[in-house]
Amino acid sequence: MMLESGEKSFQYRNLMTENMDKKPGVDILIVEDDAPIARLIALHLEAAGFKTATVSHGDEALRRIAEGNVRLLILDRMLPGASGMKILRWLRNDEKRAHIPVLMVTALGMTSERIEGLNEGADDYLPKPFEPGELVARVKSLMRRAVVHETGGVAALGGLQLDPEAPAVFDGSKRIELRPMEYRLLQVLVDKPGKTRSREYLLDHVWGRDVFVEPRTVDVTVKRLRKALQEVDRQDCIETVRGMGYRYLPPQA
């Protein structure tokens, strides 16, 4: 069955200051105001073994995320209350929750809309209508990248220190937290300093072979990663190799 929905109107109201009772933790918070679609998404994800919760209003989503018990967010763009984009921007500007992976699911499937969502910090973007099986595959891929790796602590690669538990990167005393896909992309690049990795290679090793992700997603994630690395003066270490892909160049001593 294909899932789709019409556009919805919204009006933003900030209710984040209201007190809420704590709710049990969930793997995935589904933020979708089309009830049949929300139920179907939850049904397929729970059949795949995930624990889900569903909210239909943007302001309620903000409250649930603020409770700190969500591992992944499935986010519709057009919502009553806070829009999906407002939620995404708030999340990426919150130090404690910026690491939460976000899969945007929306009827707005134009390339420009997808690029905007990715630029604002979405980890993946799935336009409606879509196959539930593809949704589950994308969620599994994001959850794998978000899982804490049992590596025994901080690893030194390419002149940087990478902490998979945060995930974060260190350069001396400076530390910046990265989003899961940014961290994984950096990890793949710095694993072989100076070696050019094609977009296809990065798609396979960062996002996984079991989902379809547009090659442009690599470029958008590189752009976000470079912006994050500005805080440790490493933005120039990720070099574009025209016509081939990207490589990591350690700074010269």
C-alpha positions as CSV (number, residue, x, y, z in Angstrom):
1,M,0.0,0.0,0.0
2,M,1.2,3.5,-0.9
3,L,0.9,6.2,1.8
4,E,0.0,9.7,0.9
5,S,-1.6,12.8,2.3
6,G,-2.8,16.3,1.3
7,E,-1.3,19.5,2.5
8,K,-2.4,20.9,5.8
9,S,-2.4,24.3,7.3
10,F,-0.8,25.2,10.6
11,Q,-0.4,28.0,13.1
12,Y,2.6,28.0,15.5
13,R,2.1,28.4,19.2
14,N,4.9,27.9,21.7
15,L,3.7,25.7,24.6
16,M,7.1,24.4,25.7
17,T,6.9,26.0,29.1
18,E,3.9,23.9,30.2
19,N,4.6,21.1,32.6
20,M,4.1,17.6,31.3
21,D,4.0,14.2,33.1
22,K,6.8,11.9,32.0
23,K,5.9,9.3,29.5
24,P,7.7,6.0,28.9
25,G,10.6,6.1,26.5
26,V,10.1,5.2,22.9
27,D,12.3,4.2,20.0
28,I,10.5,6.3,17.5
29,L,8.2,9.3,17.8
30,I,5.8,9.6,14.8
31,V,4.7,13.2,14.2
32,E,1.9,13.0,11.7
33,D,-1.6,14.6,11.7
34,D,-3.1,12.3,9.1
35,A,-4.4,9.6,11.5
36,P,-4.7,6.7,8.9
37,I,-1.1,7.3,7.8
38,A,0.2,7.6,11.4
39,R,-1.5,4.3,12.3
40,L,0.0,2.5,9.2
41,I,3.5,3.8,9.9
42,A,3.2,2.7,13.6
43,L,1.9,-0.7,12.5
44,H,4.7,-1.5,10.2
45,L,7.4,-0.2,12.5
46,E,6.1,-2.1,15.5
47,A,5.9,-5.2,13.3
48,A,9.6,-4.6,12.7
49,G,10.2,-4.6,16.4
50,F,10.3,-0.9,17.2
51,K,8.4,0.8,20.1
52,T,6.5,3.8,18.8
53,A,4.4,6.7,20.0
54,T,2.3,9.0,17.8
55,V,1.4,12.7,18.1
56,S,-0.7,14.7,15.6
57,H,0.2,18.3,16.7
58,G,3.5,20.1,16.4
59,D,3.4,21.5,19.9
60,E,2.8,18.1,21.4
61,A,5.8,16.8,19.5
62,L,8.0,19.5,21.0
63,R,6.8,18.5,24.5
64,R,7.5,14.8,23.9
65,I,10.9,15.5,22.4
66,A,11.8,17.8,25.4
67,E,11.2,14.9,27.8
68,G,14.3,13.3,26.4
69,N,13.1,9.8,25.7
70,V,13.0,9.7,21.9
71,R,15.7,7.8,19.8
72,L,14.4,8.7,16.4
73,L,11.8,11.2,14.9
74,I,9.6,10.6,11.9
75,L,8.4,14.1,11.1
76,D,5.7,15.4,8.7
77,R,6.5,18.8,7.3
78,M,3.0,20.3,7.4
79,L,1.4,20.1,10.9
80,P,-1.0,22.0,13.1
81,G,0.8,24.1,15.7
82,A,4.6,24.0,15.2
83,S,5.5,23.0,11.7
84,G,7.9,20.2,10.9
85,M,10.5,22.7,9.9
86,K,10.2,24.7,13.1
87,I,10.5,21.4,15.1
88,L,13.6,20.4,13.1
89,R,15.3,23.8,13.6
90,W,14.5,23.8,17.3
91,L,15.9,20.2,17.6
92,R,19.1,21.0,15.8
93,N,19.7,24.1,18.0
94,D,19.3,22.1,21.2
95,E,22.6,20.7,22.5
96,K,21.0,17.9,24.4
97,R,18.8,16.6,21.6
98,A,20.6,17.7,18.4
99,H,21.9,14.1,17.9
100,I,18.4,12.6,17.4
101,P,18.0,11.3,13.9
102,V,15.1,12.8,11.9
103,L,13.4,11.2,8.9
104,M,11.1,13.7,7.2
105,V,8.0,12.2,5.6
106,T,5.9,14.7,3.6
107,A,3.7,15.2,0.6
108,L,6.0,18.1,-0.4
109,G,8.3,16.0,-2.5
110,M,9.9,18.6,-4.8
111,T,13.7,18.5,-4.9
112,S,14.0,22.1,-3.5
113,E,11.9,21.0,-0.5
114,R,14.0,18.0,0.1
115,I,17.2,20.0,-0.1
116,E,15.8,22.6,2.3
117,G,14.9,19.8,4.8
118,L,18.4,18.3,4.5
119,N,20.1,21.6,4.9
120,E,18.1,22.3,8.1
121,G,19.3,19.1,9.6
122,A,17.1,16.2,8.5
123,D,19.0,12.9,8.2
124,D,16.8,11.5,5.5
125,Y,13.8,12.6,3.5
126,L,11.0,10.4,2.2
127,P,8.3,12.0,0.0
128,K,4.8,10.7,-0.1
129,P,3.5,8.4,-1.5
130,F,6.0,5.8,-0.3
131,E,6.1,2.0,0.2
132,P,6.0,1.1,3.9
133,G,8.8,-1.4,3.3
134,E,11.1,1.5,2.2
135,L,10.1,3.5,5.3
136,V,11.1,0.6,7.5
137,A,14.4,0.1,5.7
138,R,15.3,3.8,6.0
139,V,14.4,3.8,9.7
140,K,16.6,0.7,10.3
141,S,19.5,2.3,8.5
142,L,19.1,5.5,10.7
143,M,18.8,3.5,13.9
144,R,21.9,1.5,13.1
145,R,23.9,4.7,12.7
146,A,22.5,6.0,15.9
147,V,23.3,3.0,18.0
148,V,26.2,3.5,20.5
149,H,29.2,1.6,19.2
150,E,31.1,-0.6,21.6
151,T,34.5,0.8,20.8
152,G,35.9,1.3,24.3
153,G,36.1,5.1,24.1
154,V,37.5,7.8,22.0
155,A,39.4,6.8,18.8
156,A,42.1,8.8,17.1
157,L,41.7,9.0,13.3
158,G,43.2,11.3,10.8
159,G,44.6,13.7,13.4
160,L,41.2,14.0,15.1
161,Q,39.7,12.3,18.1
162,L,36.3,10.7,17.4
163,D,33.9,9.8,20.2
164,P,31.1,7.5,18.9
165,E,29.1,7.6,22.1
166,A,28.3,11.4,21.8
167,P,28.8,11.3,18.8
168,A,31.5,14.1,18.8
169,V,34.8,15.1,17.4
170,F,37.8,16.6,19.3
171,D,40.7,18.6,18.2
172,G,42.9,19.3,21.3
173,S,40.6,20.9,23.9
174,K,37.9,21.8,21.3
175,R,34.8,19.5,21.1
176,I,31.8,19.6,18.8
177,E,28.9,17.2,18.7
178,L,27.8,15.9,15.3
179,R,24.6,14.4,14.0
180,P,24.7,10.7,13.4
181,M,25.1,10.9,9.6
182,E,27.7,13.7,9.9
183,Y,29.7,11.6,12.3
184,R,29.5,8.5,10.2
185,L,30.5,10.4,7.1
186,L,33.5,11.9,8.8
187,Q,34.4,8.5,10.2
188,V,34.4,6.9,6.7
189,L,36.5,9.7,5.3
190,V,39.1,10.0,8.0
191,D,39.5,6.2,8.1
192,K,41.7,6.5,4.9
193,P,43.2,10.0,4.9
194,G,43.9,11.3,1.4
195,K,41.8,8.6,-0.3
196,T,39.0,9.8,-2.5
197,R,35.6,8.3,-1.8
198,S,33.0,8.5,-4.5
199,R,29.4,9.5,-3.7
200,E,28.3,6.0,-4.5
201,Y,30.8,4.6,-2.0
202,L,29.7,7.1,0.7
203,L,26.0,6.3,0.1
204,D,26.8,2.6,0.6
205,H,29.0,3.0,3.7
206,V,27.2,5.8,5.4
207,W,23.5,5.3,4.6
208,G,23.6,1.7,3.7
209,R,22.9,-0.4,0.6
210,D,19.3,-1.3,1.7
211,V,17.8,2.1,1.1
212,F,17.7,4.5,-1.8
213,V,19.2,7.9,-1.1
214,E,19.8,10.6,-3.7
215,P,23.5,11.3,-4.4
216,R,22.7,15.0,-3.7
217,T,22.2,13.9,0.0
218,V,26.0,13.3,0.2
219,D,26.7,16.9,-0.9
220,V,24.3,18.4,1.6
221,T,25.7,16.3,4.5
222,V,29.3,17.3,3.5
223,K,28.2,20.9,3.6
224,R,26.7,20.5,7.1
225,L,29.8,18.6,8.3
226,R,32.1,21.3,7.0
227,K,30.1,23.9,8.8
228,A,30.3,21.9,12.0
229,L,34.1,21.5,11.6
230,Q,34.6,25.3,11.4
231,E,34.4,25.2,15.2
232,V,37.7,23.2,15.3
233,D,39.2,24.9,12.2
234,R,39.0,21.7,10.1
235,Q,36.4,22.7,7.5
236,D,39.1,22.7,4.8
237,C,40.2,19.2,5.6
238,I,37.3,17.8,3.6
239,E,38.2,18.4,0.0
240,T,36.0,18.1,-3.1
241,V,37.6,16.1,-5.9
242,R,35.8,17.3,-8.9
243,G,34.1,14.6,-10.8
244,M,35.1,11.9,-8.3
245,G,33.9,12.6,-4.8
246,Y,35.4,13.7,-1.5
247,R,38.6,13.0,0.6
248,Y,39.9,13.9,4.0
249,L,43.3,15.7,4.2
250,P,44.9,16.0,7.6
251,P,46.2,19.4,8.4
252,Q,49.9,20.0,7.8
253,A,52.0,20.2,10.9
